[in-house]
Every structure is written in C-alpha cells, then in structure tokens.
Amino acid sequence: MRRALLAVIAACGGSQVVEQPHTTDVAKQLPATLEATQPKTGDPRAVHVRVWTDASVRALPHWKEDITDQIDYASQFLTPLLGVKLTVDAWKDWDRQGDPHDALRDLNAKDDGKDVTWVIGYVTAGDTASKAMGELGDAQLLGHAVTVRAYNDDVEARALAAKLPDLKPADKSEVLSAYKRHKQTVVLLHMLAQTLGAIAEADPSWIQNPGYSTKQSTFSDRNRELLQLGIDERLTGGTDQTIAHDLLEAIEKQDWGGWIPGEHDQVVATLRTVVNAAKAGQTAPDIPAAAAEQYDRIKGLIAHHDLAEAQVELDNVLAAYPGNATLRLLKCQIMLEKPGVADKTTRAACARVTELAPGDPTVHFVVGQALIKAGDIDGARKELVLAAGKIGNLNVGQADAWRRLAAIYAAMGALTWTDEALTAGKLEGVPEAATVASTRARYGIPKGSKVLKPEAEGPFVAALRGASELIYGNKYSDAHKALDAIDRKWPNAPGTAAFRCDLAMREGNFGLAHASCNRALAADPDESWALYLAGVLALRDTGTSGTKTGITRLERAIKVDPDLGQAWRALGKAYAREKNQAAIDQLSKDYAAKFGSPLPQ
C-alpha cells in the first residue's frame, strides 16, 4: 500500500515529458533540444501572459493545441534558465487585418498589457519558409507585446523535403512536428528576449541570432544575464526607466565580442534615451546640464566597480554644486558600497540627501536595501517606514513608489509588510499580491498570525523550503532534524505541521500523517499544502466517503492556492474515480487556461 500511495503522490506532484526512444535515423533528423546552461533551482515564479490570435491562425487545424504546446515548451526552458514559468491568463480573438508587419503596432493599441507581463499575438503565416527573425515575429526593446507569425505547414514541409531522408510516414510526421515545435518556440523566445534587453548574437547556434536555425538551443551567458536582470525587474515592480538604467549599466560594465556591434550600439542608444528622459521626473532636482557629462562618466566608473575614482570625480562635481540632492544621492550610493552602511560617514552622507530633498523617499529605499543586505532588518524597517511616510505626499509617482516598497518587502519575504504597502498604494492584481497570497497559503502564515512576527516570515519560509528539499531528496533523517529545528525556533507553526504530514506519508506512517495534517488545518484551515495532502490521504479510502472528502479538500486547496498544480492533478483523478465527466471537463478547461497545458489524464 505504501508503494502505491507514493506512486499516487508522484503522479500528483508533477509530470515530466518522457520521450519514447527513436530509431537512429529519426533521432538524427530532429532539431536541437532547448537546454538551459547553469540551471536554476527552487520554485519558479509565474509570468502571466495573454494570447491573441487572428482569424487566419484560428482557421488552422489544432491551432490552440499547437500554440499551447509551444508556450509550454518555452516555459520548460525558461524555468531552469530564469526561474520563471509562463502562465496563460486568457485567449483573445483578434480581428486584425492588413499587413502582418503592422501587427505589433495594432496589438499595442488593442491591449495595454495591464495585469500581465507580456501580450503575445499570433498572426497569419508567411508565404515562404523564412529564416529571418524579423519576418518570423516582431518585438521592441522594453516592449510588453510580441508577435509571432504562424507556421505554414505545406511551405515548411517542402523546404525540409530535400534535407530529410526517406522515412516511414509516421516517422516523417514526427520529425515535421518536431521542426514546427522547435521553430515556433525559438521565435517566441527570441521575441520575448528582445523586450528584456537581449542583444543580437553573432553565433548562429544562439537563439538571439538574427536568423533561425534548427541548431539553436539556448542563449549566450551574457544575454542570459541581461534576461535575468530584465525579468527580475519586471516581476518586482521595475519601470521601463529603472530597467533601462540597470540594463545599460550591465551592458557597459563589460565589453563582449559575441554581440553584433551595430545591434549592440542601437540597444545602448535606445536605453540611454529612456534613462535620460526619465531623469526629469525625479523628485530630487536633476543634475545641472554643465555636469551631465561628468555625471555619466561617474556612473560608468561605478558600473566598472571603480568606486575610488568615482568618488574623486564626484567630489569635484559636488564642490561646484554642493546643494544638488541627486548628486548627493549618488555619493550616498557609492558610500553604501564602501565603506558600507554601518559607517557613520556613510550615514551622514545619506542624511544630507534627506536634508536637501525632504519629501523624496528614494534615499530611504537605498539605505533600507543596504541594511537588508547587511542583515540589519530592524534598521531597514525603520528606513522603509520613513519612506512610506513620504510616499503619500508625492505629487507624481505614488503608485510606482508604493510598488517599489512592496517589492522590497516581498524580496525580504515579509508578507505582512508587503500587504501593508499594497493596501496603502491600493495596488490590486499586481504580481506581489498573488505571491503573498500563495506563500501565506502554501506555508501556513495566515494574516494576523501570532506565531510569526513580520520580520520572521521570510526566514521561516526559507527554512521550510530547505526542509522540503530534504524531504523530496529522500533524506528523511535530515528532514526530521530540520523540522525539529524549525519547531524549536517557531513553535506551533501550521506550515511546519503540513510538511511533517508530507514526511510521514512518504515514510508510510499514515496515522502520523493524518494527525499532522489535521493539526496544520486546525491552526490554519487554508493551509494549502495540508489541504492537498489531506485530500490525497482521504483518497486512500476508495469508498464514497473517502472520495467525497478528498474532493472537498482538494477543491479548497485550489481555491486558496490556485498555483498549486499538484492539487489540480489529484482532483482530476478524484473526479475520474467519481465518473463525474462534467467536473473533469470544467477542471480541464480551467487547468489549461491557468497553466497553458492540458490536464494530465
């Protein structure tokens, strides 16, 4: 029975693409497999997208299944590459007409991208089997929308015919399908990467090369760094201006010969234009025009970590403009790096910014983040409270400032403080809100909990994640020790009880598992991991009562934690046992909309 239950848990816990072995001839003809170098670990963050399809795309057979499969393939690649997964929030019919080269402009006018990271538009296929990325899709640097041309099966098949040997019809169909999946996925990745700041690469085997190749399997390391920076900024509330600023510094800090020179220069020029245009909107006064060139040179020195020389140049500029708060803020930022936030002269330099621009919260943000990095959470909280007190008085940029504050707290794992910033800024539907709700449910930290102080929420979640990795790595003895340590530090936390339930199940101790899940749910009825596990435990009873209880638990788990894919998949199996086809159909529809892939049967 234990072995059977573990099989159920494995089935509910996620699926892997298991490819059937190919004959040697077929395997040689397949395109490259997308692979991430230096793969990331941990739970991926959801990246929400909205998909638009024009009438010509919707007229193609299996169009939705094909696009879903391609987006899923892209997501499988991006998860280890950047630690994100693509989630399709909605499918929209697009009544677009006219030249497909104008589709991106039309899409931007049609959808402002609110509440999603990207809007993806699929438009009519071309008449030729082009390899030029510029013909296969469209995207703009810092844009929030991309377009992808549909795949012309007949034209592409004719173009491939001369390259393929004689194959059995079934094998040929498999190879052609693989080429289609690879090409459309690579084009999508190329366009998404372009919005995040990736620069055209010279090597034809890299995805950001201007020409498509069946050998393309990944991005260069330098472009991967830019992609990570760009997506991290977008998911933590960064604006186009802040992203442009950070991308520019990252690109210029180190020259690299793998980029196409002309494309590199064009990206840098565009980013610099965005950065310069944004300076006029700062609360602190902008730098004097006469000092602009020196200011840019100082920023370049900082990007190359030449802080001593940057400090010397900045002091020269400050001698001429001692009352400029923006220059003083730059001095504060340099000194936060060295000699550091604990140094008295550093804090005095940062305090001078507050004297010159008393209504600007920016200096409190940068000092607070430096204190977080140094491990001084109490000090950071004091600075961020000061920032919050100033945000409400800003004439412009209030929403962005509240979002920045929420993002800082979210990065700390401080759920309560993140909620406070989101509520103060009236920010609904932003990714930070969904992340907080999911984390509260998954790790048993309900609002108003007396078990954990706000500053302990992040360390507690990190500790539970560490324990869970031991559990899933079958290191049960070490997992017990880790959970015991968590209980000593944070007694009676419902999240700890939920993971004890998980561990007991895997060890075959179902009595202890039931008791642990019940203890977790008594403390927090919305502890989603405990709800999921309790549902799986109930399904061990194959009778009507067990099935009904299991379904109730799993439905509740999904309601409080919609990103818990394991609960969806377990619920599908429970509905199948109940022979409730209507429920299965609705769940499958909702699962596909949520996760962008079919519900496993």
C-alpha positions, 0 to 999 in steps of 0.5 A, spaced: 500 500 500 505 504 501 508 503 494 502 505 491 500 511 495 507 514 493 506 512 486 499 516 487 503 522 490 508 522 484 503 522 479 500 528 483 506 532 484 508 533 477 509 530 470 515 530 466 515 529 458 518 522 457 520 521 450 519 514 447 526 512 444 527 513 436 530 509 431 537 512 429 535 515 423 529 519 426 533 521 432 538 524 427 533 528 423 530 532 429 532 539 431 536 541 437 533 540 444 532 547 448 537 546 454 538 551 459 546 552 461 547 553 469 540 551 471 536 554 476 533 551 482 527 552 487 520 554 485 519 558 479 515 564 479 509 565 474 509 570 468 502 571 466 501 572 459 495 573 454 494 570 447 491 573 441 490 570 435 487 572 428 482 569 424 487 566 419 491 562 425 484 560 428 482 557 421 488 552 422 487 545 424 489 544 432 491 551 432 490 552 440 493 545 441 499 547 437 500 554 440 499 551 447 504 546 446 509 551 444 508 556 450 509 550 454 515 548 451 518 555 452 516 555 459 520 548 460 526 552 458 525 558 461 524 555 468 531 552 469 534 558 465 530 564 469 526 561 474 520 563 471 514 559 468 509 562 463 502 562 465 496 563 460 491 568 463 486 568 457 485 567 449 483 573 445 480 573 438 483 578 434 480 581 428 486 584 425 487 585 418 492 588 413 499 587 413 502 582 418 508 587 419 503 592 422 501 587 427 505 589 433 503 596 432 495 594 432 496 589 438 499 595 442 493 599 441 488 593 442 491 591 449 495 595 454 498 589 457 495 591 464 495 585 469 500 581 465 507 581 463 507 580 456 501 580 450 503 575 445 499 575 438 499 570 433 498 572 426 497 569 419 503 565 416 508 567 411 508 565 404 515 562 404 519 558 409 523 564 412 529 564 416 529 571 418 527 573 425 524 579 423 519 576 418 518 570 423 515 575 429 516 582 431 518 585 438 521 592 441 526 593 446 522 594 453 516 592 449 510 588 453 507 585 446 510 580 441 508 577 435 509 571 432 507 569 425 504 562 424 507 556 421 505 554 414 505 547 414 505 545 406 511 551 405 515 548 411 514 541 409 517 542 402 523 546 404 525 540 409 523 535 403 530 535 400 534 535 407 530 529 410 531 522 408 526 517 406 522 515 412 516 511 414 510 516 414 509 516 421 516 517 422 516 523 417 510 526 421 514 526 427 520 529 425 515 535 421 512 536 428 518 536 431 521 542 426 514 546 427 515 545 435 522 547 435 521 553 430 515 556 433 518 556 440 525 559 438 521 565 435 517 566 441 523 566 445 527 570 441 521 575 441 520 575 448 528 576 449 528 582 445 523 586 450 528 584 456 534 587 453 537 581 449 542 583 444 543 580 437 548 574 437 553 573 432 553 565 433 548 562 429 547 556 434 544 562 439 537 563 439 538 571 439 541 570 432 538 574 427 536 568 423 533 561 425 536 555 425 534 548 427 541 548 431 539 553 436 538 551 443 539 556 448 542 563 449 549 566 450 551 567 458 551 574 457 544 575 454 542 570 459 544 575 464 541 581 461 534 576 461 535 575 468 536 582 470 530 584 465 525 579 468 527 580 475 525 587 474 519 586 471 516 581 476 518 586 482 515 592 480 521 595 475 519 601 470 521 601 463 526 607 466 529 603 472 530 597 467 533 601 462 538 604 467 540 597 470 540 594 463 545 599 460 549 599 466 550 591 465 551 592 458 557 597 459 560 594 465 563 589 460 565 589 453 563 582 449 565 580 442 559 575 441 554 581 440 553 584 433 556 591 434 551 595 430 545 591 434 549 592 440 550 600 439 542 601 437 540 597 444 545 602 448 542 608 444 535 606 445 536 605 453 540 611 454 534 615 451 529 612 456 534 613 462 535 620 460 528 622 459 526 619 465 531 623 469 526 629 469 521 626 473 525 625 479 523 628 485 530 630 487 532 636 482 536 633 476 543 634 475 545 641 472 546 640 464 554 643 465 555 636 469 551 631 465 557 629 462 561 628 468 555 625 471 555 619 466 562 618 466 561 617 474 556 612 473 560 608 468 566 608 473 561 605 478 558 600 473 566 598 472 566 597 480 571 603 480 568 606 486 575 610 488 575 614 482 568 615 482 568 618 488 574 623 486 570 625 480 564 626 484 567 630 489 569 635 484 562 635 481 559 636 488 564 642 490 561 646 484 554 644 486 554 642 493 546 643 494 544 638 488 540 632 492 541 627 486 548 628 486 548 627 493 544 621 492 549 618 488 555 619 493 550 616 498 550 610 493 557 609 492 558 610 500 553 604 501 558 600 497 564 602 501 565 603 506 558 600 507 552 602 511 554 601 518 559 607 517 557 613 520 560 617 514 556 613 510 550 615 514 551 622 514 552 622 507 545 619 506 542 624 511 544 630 507 540 627 501 534 627 506 536 634 508 536 637 501 530 633 498 525 632 504 519 629 501 523 624 496 523 617 499 528 614 494 534 615 499 530 611 504 529 605 499 537 605 498 539 605 505 533 600 507 536 595 501 543 596 504 541 594 511 537 588 508 543 586 505 547 587 511 542 583 515 540 589 519 532 588 518 530 592 524 534 598 521 531 597 514 524 597 517 525 603 520 528 606 513 522 603 509 517 606 514 520 613 513 519 612 506 512 610 506 511 616 510 513 620 504 510 616 499 503 619 500 505 626 499 508 625 492 505 629 487 507 624 481 509 617 482 505 614 488 503 608 485 510 606 482 513 608 489 508 604 493 510 598 488 517 599 489 516 598 497 512 592 496 517 589 492 522 590 497 518 587 502 516 581 498 524 580 496 525 580 504 519 575 504 515 579 509 508 578 507 505 582 512 509 588 510 508 587 503 500 587 504 501 593 508 504 597 502 499 594 497 493 596 501 496 603 502 498 604 494 491 600 493 495 596 488 490 590 486 492 584 481 499 586 481 504 580 481 506 581 489 499 580 491 498 573 488 505 571 491 503 573 498 497 570 497 500 563 495 506 563 500 501 565 506 497 559 503 502 554 501 506 555 508 501 556 513 502 564 515 495 566 515 494 574 516 494 576 523 498 570 525 501 570 532 506 565 531 510 569 526 512 576 527 513 580 520 520 580 520 520 572 521 516 570 515 521 570 510 526 566 514 521 561 516 519 560 509 526 559 507 527 554 512 521 550 510 523 550 503 530 547 505 526 542 509 522 540 503 528 539 499 530 534 504 524 531 504 523 530 496 531 528 496 529 522 500 533 524 506 528 523 511 533 523 517 535 530 515 528 532 514 526 530 521 532 534 524 530 540 520 523 540 522 525 539 529 529 545 528 524 549 525 519 547 531 524 549 536 525 556 533 517 557 531 513 553 535 506 551 533 507 553 526 501 550 521 506 550 515 511 546 519 505 541 521 503 540 513 510 538 511 511 533 517 504 530 514 508 530 507 514 526 511 510 521 514 506 519 508 512 518 504 515 514 510 508 510 510 506 512 517 499 514 515 496 515 522 502 520 523 500 523 517 493 524 518 494 527 525 499 532 522 495 534 517 489 535 521 493 539 526 496 544 520 488 545 518 486 546 525 491 552 526 490 554 519 484 551 515 487 554 508 493 551 509 494 549 502 499 544 502 495 540 508 489 541 504 492 537 498 495 532 502 489 531 506 485 530 500 490 525 497 490 521 504 482 521 504 483 518 497 486 512 500 479 510 502 476 508 495 469 508 498 464 514 497 466 517 503 473 517 502 472 520 495 467 525 497 472 528 502 478 528 498 474 532 493 472 537 498 479 538 500 482 538 494 477 543 491 479 548 497 486 547 496 485 550 489 481 555 491 486 558 496 492 556 492 490 556 485 498 555 483 498 549 486 498 544 480 499 538 484 492 539 487 489 540 480 492 533 478 489 529 484 482 532 483 482 530 476 483 523 478 478 524 484 473 526 479 475 520 474 474 515 480 467 519 481 465 518 473 463 525 474 465 527 466 462 534 467 467 536 473 473 533 469 471 537 463 470 544 467 477 542 471 480 541 464 478 547 461 480 551 467 487 547 468 489 549 461 487 556 461 491 557 468 497 553 466 497 553 458 497 545 458 492 540 458 490 536 464 494 530 465 489 524 464 
